[in-house]
Amino acid sequence: MKRRTHQKAAVPTLTVDAITGETHLRHRAYKVGDDLYYNGRLVVSGSESAE
C-alpha cells in the first residue's frame, strides 16, 4: 500500500489587483497590455521595453 496517495497538488492562489483589476498568481509579475506589474506597481512600461 502506498502511503502518500492522499496528497494532491494544491490549487494555486489567485489575487485580483486593486489598481488594474487583473487576476494573477501571487508573488509573480504579470502583464497588462504591454506593461509589466509586480505587487501592484508598474515595473516596466511597454514604451520603455520597445526602446
N, C-alpha and C positions, 0 to 999 in steps of 0.2 A: 504494500500500500504506500502511495506517495504522500508525504507529509504536508507539502505546501500547495496542494491543488486548490485550496480555497482562496488563495491570494490572487488578486486580479490587478491589472494596471489601473491606476487612479485616473479619473476624468480630469483633464487639465482645467485649471481655474481661469475663467474669463473675467475681464473687467471692462466696464464702459467708461471711457474717458469723459470727464465732465466738460471739458472745453470743446473737443471735436465731436463727441458723441460716437466715436469709433469703438467697436468691440475688439479687444486684443488679448493676447496671452499676457499674464502678469510677468514682470521683470524681463520684458522683451521690447525691443524697439519695433515700431510699426509705422507703415507708410499711410499717409492720407494724400492722395493725388501724387505729386512729386516731392512732397515734404516728408522728412523723417522725424518722428516724435519719440521721445522716451520720457517716462514719468510725467506726462502732461506738458512737457516743454519741447519746443521746436529745437531740434539738434542740428539738422541740415536742411536748408531751404532748397527747393527744386531749382531755383535760379542760380544758386551758388554751385551746385553739382554740375551744371551744364558748362560752366566756365573752365 
